[in-house]
Amino acid sequence: MQIQYDTETACLLVGLDGEIDHHSSNAMRAEVDAAIYAHLPQTLIFDFSRVSFMDSSGIGLIMGRYKILSPLGGEILVQDPAPHISRILRLAGMERLAKICRSTKEVTQ
């Protein structure tokens, strides 16, 4: 997982890799939370382009970060999920908490 913060846009980009399941999600949560509290971003972007599998732990990852950012006025974007992951996110109603987009170009529109 890679985490980058852009000071100009107050945007935190989290590049996820591989599988998001109960084995990997605890470490991901801890790292992302530490970055959120260190930078207090206005926008948190989860780059799902290299995620091959996700179970309900991925939904929990997004929901938990929403609970942190929402009171701070921040937003969450889920970028480039594979079609099968995008379907899981939509069925779980994640569009109410996070914008699901194909690329960062959609973010600015």
PyMOL commands that set and color helices and strands:
alter all, ss='L'
color gray80, all
select helices_A, chain A and resi 25-39+56-72+83-91+94-96+104-107
alter helices_A, ss='H'
color red, helices_A
select strands_A, chain A and resi 2-6+11-20+43-54+75-79+98-101
alter strands_A, ss='S'
color yellow, strands_A
deselect
rebuild
show_as cartoon
